[in-house]
Amino acid sequence: MSVVEQYARARIVTDADVQEDQATIPVVLRYDSAADPRVVSIGLPGGQARSFPRDLLERGLRAPTGTGEVRVWPCGRVQTVIEVHSAQGASVVQIESKALLRFLRRTYMAVEPVPH
């Protein structure tokens, strides 16, 4: 069993937020191989967390990917965008690509990926 946590900074934009200049907030990238080795989560301030397929985030670092409620794509060389749609509306998380890549590499070193 391996748990990997890494702190990062992100911008969160929701349907309710129409501001041009969103401040960055601290987030916690978390991986727990015992819970589900295919999933990582992003923890937001206030105890909220959202889980994502690890391979979806990895593919989204290189090219647009995803369908349905979650889409991920690179935004220039510096940011990766995670767009989430739900019954409550849409939200976008912009996170530094280097931090996300470093975290994902650490998760793969912790345990081998599970075949689909």
C-alpha positions in Angstrom: 0.0 0.0 0.0 1.3 3.4 -1.0 0.0 6.9 -0.4 1.4 9.8 -2.4 0.5 13.4 -1.6 1.8 16.5 -3.1 0.7 20.1 -2.6 0.2 22.4 -5.6 -1.4 25.6 -6.5 -4.4 25.9 -8.9 -7.0 28.3 -10.2 -10.6 27.2 -9.8 -13.2 28.8 -12.1 -16.9 27.9 -11.8 -20.1 29.0 -13.5 -20.7 31.3 -10.5 -17.2 32.9 -10.9 -17.1 35.4 -13.7 -13.9 37.2 -12.6 -11.1 37.6 -15.1 -8.2 37.3 -12.6 -8.8 34.3 -10.4 -6.3 33.9 -7.5 -4.4 30.6 -7.0 -5.4 28.4 -4.1 -3.6 25.5 -2.5 -4.7 22.0 -3.5 -3.6 18.5 -2.5 -2.9 15.9 -5.1 -3.5 12.5 -3.5 -3.0 8.9 -4.6 -3.8 5.9 -2.5 -3.0 2.6 -4.1 -5.1 0.6 -1.5 -8.2 2.6 -2.3 -8.0 2.3 -6.1 -4.7 2.3 -8.0 -6.4 3.8 -11.1 -7.6 7.0 -9.4 -6.1 10.2 -8.0 -7.9 13.0 -6.2 -7.5 16.7 -6.0 -8.4 18.1 -2.6 -9.6 21.6 -2.3 -9.7 23.9 0.7 -12.7 23.2 2.9 -12.4 19.5 2.6 -13.9 19.0 -0.9 -12.1 16.5 -3.2 -12.7 15.3 -6.7 -11.4 12.0 -8.0 -10.1 11.4 -11.6 -8.8 8.5 -13.5 -5.0 8.7 -13.3 -4.5 7.8 -17.0 -7.0 10.5 -18.1 -4.8 13.2 -16.3 -1.7 11.7 -17.9 -3.1 11.8 -21.4 -4.4 15.3 -20.8 -0.9 16.6 -20.2 -0.1 15.9 -23.9 -3.4 16.4 -25.8 -7.1 17.1 -25.3 -8.8 14.0 -23.9 -12.0 13.0 -22.1 -15.7 12.8 -22.8 -18.8 13.2 -20.8 -18.4 15.1 -17.5 -14.5 15.4 -17.4 -12.2 16.8 -20.0 -8.5 17.5 -19.7 -6.1 19.4 -22.0 -2.8 21.2 -22.0 -3.0 25.0 -22.0 0.3 26.2 -23.5 3.4 24.8 -22.0 2.7 25.7 -18.4 -0.9 24.8 -17.4 -3.2 21.8 -17.7 -6.9 22.4 -17.6 -9.4 20.0 -16.0 -13.0 20.8 -16.9 -15.8 19.1 -14.9 -19.5 19.2 -15.7 -22.1 18.2 -13.1 -25.7 18.9 -12.3 -24.5 21.9 -10.3 -22.8 23.4 -13.3 -19.3 23.5 -14.8 -15.9 24.1 -13.1 -12.4 24.4 -14.4 -9.2 23.7 -12.6 -6.0 25.1 -14.0 -2.9 23.5 -12.5 0.7 23.8 -13.3 1.7 21.0 -15.7 5.1 20.4 -14.1 3.5 19.8 -10.7 0.9 17.4 -12.1 3.5 15.5 -14.1 5.8 15.2 -11.1 2.9 13.9 -9.0 1.8 11.4 -11.6 5.4 10.1 -11.9 5.5 9.6 -8.1 2.3 7.6 -8.2 3.7 5.2 -10.9 6.8 4.7 -8.8 4.6 3.8 -5.9 2.8 0.9 -7.7 2.5 -0.5 -11.1 -0.7 0.5 -13.0 -3.5 -2.0 -13.1 -4.4 -3.2 -16.7 -7.8 -2.2 -18.0 
